[in-house]
């Protein structure tokens, strides 16, 4: 349960900045914080945005106040100077050894009568945006727990199976059911029934680059892939290194450690070289073009470094795109400042990629799930 004084303090800050915040809105905001918690920035931001604001023009003030109150930035100079009631925000880190780690947004006066609001913060928000390559072992273990709760999105595709339809415009006549119901009315088809094509989740194929250049990210990707296999059906996983290895069965264990051990034993070229073109050729010849990739969302998690011929990679990407619903390339280097897909392998693959996104952090993987869940190509 979140202390309501936190919601009250933030509402006071908005009022002092000139935003009209009713008392009832503050109560609703406190209830929203209790529901979503303080662990994720987006949850807290939108909880306040939807409950405290009444006018679109207040959003600029709200963003600045949010940055000061929740993100501890000193960017409040241009806002209204009058504060209804001064207060001190004390950030309480239970893991901090140094008392100087407690930061105050405003100084305490000598009288000591300024109310102090203590907020326990979680470093999970930091982990959401931190690069996997910068993780410590403890941070990786915590991130692995967060990835276990991730659920992979899915777009829908039309199935050959038929289901009941309530619309004559979309459906086809269901003669058998119409005649059966007509027997109750002496053969008169008073009520007509229809059927239409049903939908099913689209298959997802994950191709994970396990070469040496991907080592800082591969272990995080494997955790994410394992959670994806367990979260839904019709997910296939392959490891790409110097050869192609199917590891779907190994990752179906509910025990993450056992699944990763089994996958590591199966993939003998872990942290080795990269032959993306040859690996995609093996996938297309044996699995993809034969049916696995047809109508599927194919996700390639790789930095694009390839020791093989760029022409081979481009040709195989073209073959793959022809049969797949979408080809999504997740590159952890894309988040780097000034990055451009200039490596020969990446440049050869770019014309045949439908969606090119980042893959360096937990937020990036959450975005991947959202992208997969969309229908547009």
Buried (B, 14 or more C-beta within 10 A) or exposed (E): EBBBBBBBBBBBBBBBBEBEBEEEBBBBBBBBBBEBEBBBBEBBBEBBBEBBBEEEEBEEBBEBBBBBBBEEEEEBEEBBEEBEEBBBBBBEBEEEEEEEEEEEBEEEEEEEEBEEBEBEBBEBBEBBEBBBEEBEEEBBEBBBEBBBEBEBBBBEBEEEEBEEBEEEEEBEEBEEBBEEBBEEEEEEEEEBBBBBBBEBBBBBBBBBBBBBBBEBBBBBBBBBBBBBBBBEEEBBBBBBBBBBBBBBEBBBBEEBEEBBEBBBEBBEBBEBBBBBBBBBBBBBEEBBBEEBBEBBBBBBBBBBBBBBBBEBBBBBBBBBBEBBBBBBBBBBBBBEEEEEBEBBBBBBBBEBBBBBBBBBBBBBBBBBBEBBBEEEE
